[in-house]
Structures are given as C-alpha cells and as structure tokens.
Amino acid sequence: MLKVGIDIGGTKIAGGVVDAEGRIIERMRVETPTDVADLERAVVDMANALRERHDVTAVGVAAAGFIDAERATIIHAPNIAWRNEPLKANLEAHIPVPVTIENDANAAGWAEFRFGAGRDVEHMVMLTMGTGVGGAVVLDGQLYHGGHGIGGELGHMRFERNGLLCGCGQNGCLEQYASGRALQREANAIADAGGIGTALAELRSEQGSIPGPAISGLILAGDPGATEALRRVATALGEACGGFQAVLDPQAFVIGGGVAQLGEHLLGPVRLAYETSLPGFGDRPIATFAVAELGNDAGLIGAADLATAADEGA
C-alpha cells in the first residue's frame, strides 16, 4: 500500500511516495511559497503529481503549528499565516483521496517510532534540536495528542522561571536553552569571556558570526570553548528529560535535529544531566538515549504512515 507524505518547511516542501515499510519510492521538492493560497496549491499539485504516477490510497501532510483534536484545522502556525485554517478540507477539495494532517514534530517522531531509532519500544519521547526544540510523545504505541490536539509541545515547557523570551510569547521555554540557537548563543558568550573561548572568538572575527556547523567542527576537534557551549546546552536538555521521565516514563528518548549529529559528544552530557535530575535514580529503570536515524526524511515518512485511507476507516 502506497501513500504520499508531504512535509511543509519554512523554505521547502518535501514530498514522497512511501510504502508500508517506510521506504521512499519517489521524491519531490519545491520551494515554499510565501502566500498561503500559493502554498496550499503547491501541496495539492505535488500530491496529485505523485498520485498520478503511483497507486496511492491516501496523503499525509506535516506542518508546523497547533492542530486541533480532529486533525483538520491548523489553529496557529509560527511561520505561516495560518490561523484556524481548515487545511484538511482545503486540500481534500482538490485531492481525490483522503488527506491527514499532522504536526511536523509529531510526524517525525512517529517515523522514528515506526521505522527508526524507537522501533523496538512502545513508549518513546523524541526531541529535535534545531532552531527551536520540537517534541513528540508516543505512549502505548500511540501518538499522544492531548485533549485539544496540541499535546507534546515539549520545547515550550517552562524551563527557567522569568527566563529568556521565547518566540511563543512566554519566557524561559526549554527551546531557549537546548536548541541549535541556544548553542550559538552560548558559544558567543564563551567567546566574549576569553580564556577557553579563544578559538570561538577567532572564528567570529573571521566570519562575522559563529555558525552552527563551525561550532560542531570545533567540538569534534576537541576545542574546550565549543565543548563547554555544548555541555551547557546538553545539560539543559538532560535536566528536562529527567522531568519528562517523571511524568511520561518513556523507555527511550530519541534526539534529532542538526545538533544531534554530534552523537555521543551530545548524548554523554545529556545522559549525565538526566541521571542527576531523575527522581529515584539508582532504584528505578531508566530510559535509553539514541540519535534519530531518519534525518530530514522523517517528517514526510511519518506523515505518509499516519495517513488514513478510506478503506482503513477515514
């Protein structure tokens, strides 16, 4: 059974035909239009182009934002002008197969649960460390949505009272302390302080900024300033995971996003902070930590797998 998965990003729309084992049969990619009507038309055109070349039974669409409990309306999107947008109905008016919409972090987390780093457990939390921190929760083998459909926004847990202002309008959200952007902020602070920040300061002087990939390169080379910046970010994430463990008790945490490509350089300090923040540590089972396996394909794979065909009860 083939389904189309489409992942709407801030700069690109990635789509593909996905089989029942999570394999991508064909891919498409276009730039994300700035106009909402043009964006929805681009999604329709991509879905129909793929559907015409394959025997597709359903389409799944992943998008950033709060989606209602019926998985039909985008209540609010951070980077697209969607406010109470009936996206499912808009797309189904032009796509002759059932359409399912899902939050992009949830779709990526579901893909990792089904086909990636979380495939051997029934209870999983995924955290993506990109510009912000995305979250997805799978409990008893089911994606958790909450009472209003917008559960699992783990990056917006208040981590620091009266802390840094977040793009969501609150202060002190986890994503301000455990994201790729937080890593850059810490690297700049260490560069300003001198001492172990010499290499970071030199990098900033040469390039005018301290880009994330360059920080990663310094970490892999063992630079003490860049390593300290990562330790601070990893500690914030690990401490938060200790809290998530107390509430959700997952068997596994899967870490995705660009920062996760640092592997054990990241996971080592995350585990340490998690263990020291965990209630009853030493006398209770603990979760495993793993880097996400599906990379940038996770969103479209998860969206396709979550899509429900008419003969499945849509």
N, C-alpha and C positions, 0 to 999 in steps of 0.2 A: 504494500500500500504506500503510495507516494503522496506527500503533502508539500506545499510551499511554505517556507519560512522567510519572513522579511523582518529585518532589524533596522529601525529608523534611528540613525545617529544624527548628531549635530551638523556634521559635514557630509556624510554619505548615507545612502540607503543601500544596504547589502541584502541580497535575496538569494534563495537557492531552492532547488528541489531536493527533498530529504527522504530517504527510505526509512523503513521501520527499525533499522539498526543504527540510525543516526548518521548515516553516510550521505554526504552531499553529492548528488548526481550531476547537477549543473548549477553554475553560479551566475549572478548578475550584479552589477554595481552601478549606481548613478549618484551624482551629487545631490545633496538635499536642497530642494528649493526653499527660499525664504518665505514665500507666500503659502499660506495654509491650503488654499484650494489647489495650487500647483503641486504641493507636496502630496496631497491625497490622490491627485490624478497620477502622479508618478508611481505611487504604490499600486494603484489599480492597473496601470499599464504594465508594470513589472510582473504582477501576479498573473495577469492574463497572458502575457507573452510566455511565461514559463508553463502555464496551464495548457496552452495550445500545443506545446511540444511534448507534453507528458500526460499520462493518465492520472491526474491529480484529483483527490477527493475533498480536500479542504485547504484553507490558507490560514496561517497563523502570523500575526503581526506583533512585534515587540516594540514598545516605545517608552521613553522616559516619562514618568508622571504618575499621578494618583488615578487609579482606575476603579470604578465603582464595583460593588459586590456582584453585580450581574455581568461583569466583564464586557460592558457595552459602551460606556461613556468615560472619556478622559476628563476627570474633574478639574485637574490642574496639571500643567506641564511646565517645567522650569525654563526650557529653552525654545519652545514653540508656542505660538499664541493660541493654545487650546484651553478653553475654559468651558466646562460642561459640554464638551464636543461629542456628539453621538457618532463616534468614529466607526463602530461596528456597522451601524445602519448605513452610513455614508458609503462604506466600502462594499457592503453586500448589495447595494443598489446597482453596482456596476461589475461585480464579480459573481458569476453564476454557480458558485459553490459556497458552502458555509465558511464564515470568517470568524476567527477567535482573536481577541486582542489581549495582550498581557504586558505588564510592566517589564522593562528590558532587563533589570537585575534579576527579577523572578525567572524570566525565560532562561537567562544564562545559568542561574543556579539549578534550574530543573534539568538543563542539558548535562551539567556536571554530575547531578544525582543519577540520571538515567544512563549516561554513556561515558562519564569521565571519572574524576578523582573520588566522587562519592558513590560510585555504583555498587559498592559492597555493604552499604549501611542503609538503615531505614529512617534515621534521624540525623539531619545534616544542616549546618549553617554555612552559607557562603558569604564572604565579604570581598568586594572588589575595591582595590586601592588604585583609583585613577585620579582625575581632577578632584572628585569627591570620594565618598565611600558608599558603595551600593551594598544592599543586603538581600538575602533570600533565605527563607526558612522552610525546611521540609521536615514534617513530623508524621510519624507512622506512614511513611511513603507517600504523603500528600503535601502538595504545595500549600503553605499557610497564607491565607488572605486576611483573616480577621473579620470582625463584624461589619465593617464598612468597605471591605475590599482593599484597604491600603495598609495592611499589616506588613511587617518585615522591613520597614524603613530604618534599618539598624544604624546607618550613618547619621541619623538625626536624633539618636539618643543623646540626651544632655550629659556630656562627659565632664564638663568643667563649669561649675556654677559661676555665673557672671563672666563667662569666658569670651573667647573671640566671636565676633559677629559672623553668623553663617548666612549663606545666600537664601536660606529658607525663612529668614526673618528672626530667628531665635539666636541666642548666644550660647556658646560652649558646646556645640554639637560635635560628636566624635569625628566627623569628617574634617573638622578644622585642625585635628591633632594627629590623624592617622592616614592621611591621603598623600598622593604624589605632590600635591601643592604644599602640604604641611612639610614634606621632606625638603622641598626647595626653601621654604621659609626658615627651617632650622639650619640648613646649610648656609644661608645668608647671615643668620645670627652668629654662627660659629666663625664665619669669615670676618665679620666685624670685630669679633673678640680677639683676633690674632692667635698666637700660640699654635695650637693644632689645626687652626683654620687657614694656615698659610697657603696651601695648595688650592683651597676653595677661593681664597681672595685673589690669587693669581689668575685662576680660571675666569673669575668675574671681570677682572681688569682686561683680560684678553678678548672676551666675548661680549662684554657688556651685561651679562646675566650669568646665572648658573643653571643651565638646562638640566632636566632630569636625567637624560642619558649620560651626560658627562658626570653627574654625581654617581650614577651606577658604575661607570668606569673607574672612578676613584675608589669606590667601595671594593670592587673586585681586585684592585691593585693594592688594597690594604691601607689606604690613606686614613690616618686617625681622625681627621676632622669629618670626612664624609661618613666614616663608620660611626662616629658619635651621633651625627644627624640621623642616621638610620636607627640607631639604638633608641633614640628618643621617640621616634615615630612607632617603631615596633613595640616599645614598652606601652605606649598608649593603646595600641591595638590589642596587645595581650591582656592588659588590665580589663579592657572592655569585654574580651572573650570570657574572662573569669565571671563577669556579671551575667553574660548571656548563658553560660553554663549553669549558673544557679537557677535561672528562670526556665530555660528550654531543655537543658540536659542533652545536647546533641552527642552523637557518637563521634562525629568528625566535623572539623572546621576546614573548609576549602577556601584558599586565599587566591584571588585572581587580580587582574589589572597589571599595569606596567611594572609597578614596584615588586610584584610577586615573582618577576623573572629573576630576582636576586636569589631565589631559592633558600638554601639554608642560612645564608647571610641574614635574611629576614626572619625565617622561621625559628632560628635558635633563640634570639632575644624575645620573640613573641611567646614561645613556649615558657621561657623563664618568667616573664611577667604574668602570664596566665596562671602558672602554678602558684606563684606567690600571692595571687589575688583570689584564688579559688577557695570558697568555704569548705572546710574539712579536708584540705589537701593532705594526702598521705593515708587517708582512711576511706577513700571513695574511688570509684572508677573515673578515669579522666578521658578526654577526647583526644583523638589524633589530629595532627595538622598536616595538610598537604597543599601543594601548589596546584591550581586549576590546570587541566590538561587540554582543554579545547580552544583556548585562546580567543581570538576575535570571532571565531565561528560559533561560539556558544549561544549567542542571542538568537541567531536565525535557526540553529538546530533545535533549541528549546522551544521557540515559537512554533515550529513545524510539529514537534512532538506533542505539544499541548493543543494543537488544532483539532477540533472535533468534527468529523464528517457526519453527514445526515444519517447514514446507516449506523452510526455509533450513538445516536440519540440527541443530535444537535437540534 
